[in-house]
Amino acid sequence: MRSEPPVPADIIVVLAGDYSGNRILTAGDLVRRGFASQALVSGPSGAYGMYETDLAIPFAVRHGYPASYFVALPNDGRSTREEAIAVLDALNKRHAHRVDIVTSDYHSRRAGNIYRALTRSLAPGLEIHIVSAPDISFSADGWWKNREGRKTFLLEWMKTVAAWFGM
């Protein structure tokens, strides 16, 4: 894990891939607490022809956050790297200088490495902070205690090794 505390930002970014909703709820809380005025919600197409943003934003609204807190960023990224390219392009168009990127705690190290590497070439000068959202089945101090935690650990390490090889 490589998480940072949130900082005042131009916008908060919610990475795709969280099917429990903790990432978007964490982002909604950060907006509510005044760290940024909105959260950019990334989400690829997938289930039944819908974008993840089509599901995540209404989920957050059902949990008490105003829809105005969120801006949908539907994209076709199928990996953290592909998603990062789409997100960084959107941030450039918004002239963002500082962002808090919300992802699951187990994903924070790999996502941070990918975003920092791509920021150097695609968004020079952009200051990013990786903020962790809790995961319902993974915790750093007990992931081995349940099947979903073990699967999450294994899958994240496989993706980390693949990223080391440029895959």
N, C-alpha and C positions, 0 to 999 in steps of 0.2 A: 504494500500500500504506500502511496505517496500523495497524501491529501494535504491541503492547505486550508487555513481559515478563509472565509469569504472576505472580499474587500469591496468597497464601493466601486461599481463598474458601470460602463455604458449600457451593458446588457448582460443578462445571464443566458447561458446556452445549456440546453438539456439534451444530452446525447441519447440516441435511440438504443433500444435493446433491453429495456426494463419492463417486464411484463407484470410487475406487482404495483407499479405506479409510484414507488418511493422517490425516483429521480424527479418527476414533475412536481410531486408534493413538496420536496425539498426546495425546488426552484420557486414554487409559489410562496413558500415561507420566506425565502430570501427577498423576494419582491415585496411581500408584506412588511418585512422588517426594514425596507428602504435601501437595500444594497444596489438595486437598479429599478428602473420603472417598468421593465418588461423582461420576459424570458422568451428566447427564440427556441422553439421546440423542434428538434430534428426528428425525422421519421421516414423510413423507407416504405415503399408499397409492400404489400404482403398478403395478410390474411383477408380472404374474400374480396380482393381488389381494393382494399382500403389502405390508406397510409396510416402509419402508427400515430401520426399527429391527430388524425380523425378520431382516434380512440383516447389518446392521452389527455387532450385538452378538455373534452367533456368529462372525463374522469376527475380531473382537478376541479372543475366547476361543481360537480356533484359533492366534492369534499369541501366546498365553501370558498373557493377562490374565484374571483371575477374573471370572466373570459377575457377582459381587457388586459389582464396580466400577461397573456400569452400571444405569441406570433408563431403561426405554423410555418415550418420549413420542410415541406415534403421534398424528398429526394430519392434517388435510386441507388444510394450507397449500400453496398453489400458487405463492407468491412469498415473498421474504424478509420482506416486510411482514406477510403473513398468518401466516407461521411465527412471526414475532416476537410477534404478538398472542397466539398459543397458548403460546409459551414464557414470556412475561411473566406470563400468567395462572397457569401452573404454578409459577413462581417465587414469586408472591404467596401461593399456597396453601401453599408450603413455608416461608414467612416468611424468604426469602433476603434478605440485605443486601449481599452482595458475591459476584460471579460472574466467572469467566473464561469467555469465549465463544470456542470454537475453530471457526475456519473456514479455508478455503484462503487463501493469501497474496493472490491476486488479488482475492478477495472481501472482504478485511478492511476496506477503506475504506467501501464502500457498506453493508456489514452494520453497521459501527460507527455510521455516520450514521443509519441506520434505527432501530437499537436505542436510541441516545441520544435521538432525537426522541420515540419512543414511550414510553420510560422516564419522561420528564417528566410525561406524563399518565396512563399506565397503572400505573407502579410507582415513584412518587416516592420518592427516597431510596435506590433501588437503585444500587449502584456496580458498573459493568461495565468489564471489561477485555477487549479483543479480542486474542486470541492466534492467530497464524498457524501453520497446518500447511503443509508443503511440498506442492506439486502435481507429479505425475509429468510433465506436459507443459508446464508454465508456470513460467518464472522471470523475474523483473523484468529481469535482465541478458541474457536471450537468448530471449525469447518469440517473436521474429520468425524464429528459425532452424528452426522445425518447424511443420507444418500445424496440429497440435492447439493449439500455443501461440498461433498467429495467430487461430484460431477462438475460443479462450478470451478473448483480448484484445478482439476485436470484440464478442463476445456480452456481455462484462462492461460495455463502454462503452455498448452499446445499452441495457442494463438501467439503467445509471447515468443516462443522459439521460432515459429513461422515468421514473425516480424523480424527477428534477428537475421533470418536468411532472405529477407526481402520478399517474402511470399504474401 
